[in-house]
Amino acid sequence: MTEIVMNQSELAAEIAARLRDEVAAAVKAQSVGVATTATTAEGEGVSFGDFLKCVATGDTRRLREVYKSAKALDETTGAGGGFLVPTQFEERIRAVGAPMLFDQLVAAGRGPLMLRTNAAELALPVLEQDQAPNVESSALVGGVRLIWREQSADVAESEPRFEQRIFRPHAADAYVAAATELITDAPQALEDTLVSLFGRAYAVLKARVMLRGTGVGQPRGIVGHPATISVTRSTTGTQVERDTTTILDMIQRLLPGSATAVWIAHPFWRARLMATRLGDTLLYTVNGQSLVYGDTLAGIPIAYSEHLPAVTGAGSLILADLSYYAMVERASFSVAFSEHVRFLKRQSVWLFGVRIDGAPLVNAPLILADGAGTNTVSPFVEIAAEQ
């Protein structure tokens, strides 16, 4: 009798094992966008589409064990958010933004200082450069100067002035609704579409806030910032003469030594900029470089952005050294899914989340050490509104 019982137990265990294998195979066959380009230690196929499928089905075990992904928590409320996107998929999403303005500036070495953090905030020590410097020093070095000393005399005091700049990444979300059937009918297309949409939307967001962020619940942009010098438009002569004079005035107010400066203009400025000239020499050239159109103005590359004000508005043309702008990103994106929000429309909703902060690293224009006390320059110069 004992032998019969043992055989029955073994048979039950074998049946159970076979059922588990069949269920696992069926689930794997229905995974979204299954790819073999990356594998786990167990040899399981992984992809961003499969990650999205796990989020959609609430497969927290696979999310933890295969993708090492945890819930993204909101520090301000303590409520649970979506799941953190694995690093390898983050890079794919970021790469989608390569053709966009922000990523082109970074790739050309003319973008802002980019920092990533896992913390809720990041403190940066920066020099105070908005005080009138001693004539033997410079605002660029925050008051530090070398002081002449006679032999055996005491060293005169000269200390740098530091301040702490706090960056607290703000949350921004992208809400994408897709037909429920897409998850099973066209999984690879859904994966590619979501990656493309989110990657480009993120690149657009960074460009927008770097230029025109309000600083209230979002990064602070360059346009209208206290450190940005506003240059009044010339009103003398023809349109070409007025534009040329204004551009030269803007160049004069740019911080000396800004070797990575870039013009950023509203697209409708292009025709007017192409006409500017000094005597018989055009200020505008086309050099075929990869930075947007490859245009230069007075030897400085030009990028065009739809996020600037219209041509007649203040800040429609900017001359900036973006190395004086810092943008801080939380290290991971997050993604959440709901099939209930738009249930009656038979649509599922994906919610992608990022957290960023940014601001200029100077508070005000820098005063030149020429003794006048009123001559100022800045890494950021904008054109004033048309009168």
Secondary structure by P-SEA (a helix, b strand, c coil): caaaaaaaaaaaaaaaaaaaaaaaaaaaaacccccccccccccccccaaaaaaaaaacaaaaaaacccccccccccccccccccccaaaaaaaaaaacccaaaaaaaaccccccccccccbbbbbbcccccccccccccccccbbbbbbcccccbbbbbbbbbbbbbbbbbbbbbbbcccccccccaaaaaaaaaaaaaaaaaaaaaaaacccccccbbbcccccccbbbbbbbccccaaaaaaaaaaaaaaaccccccbbbbbbcccaaaaaaaccccccccccccccccccccccccbbbbbbcccccccccccccccccccbbbbbccbbbbbbbccccccccbbbbbbbbbbbbbbcccbbbbbcccccccccccbbbbcccc
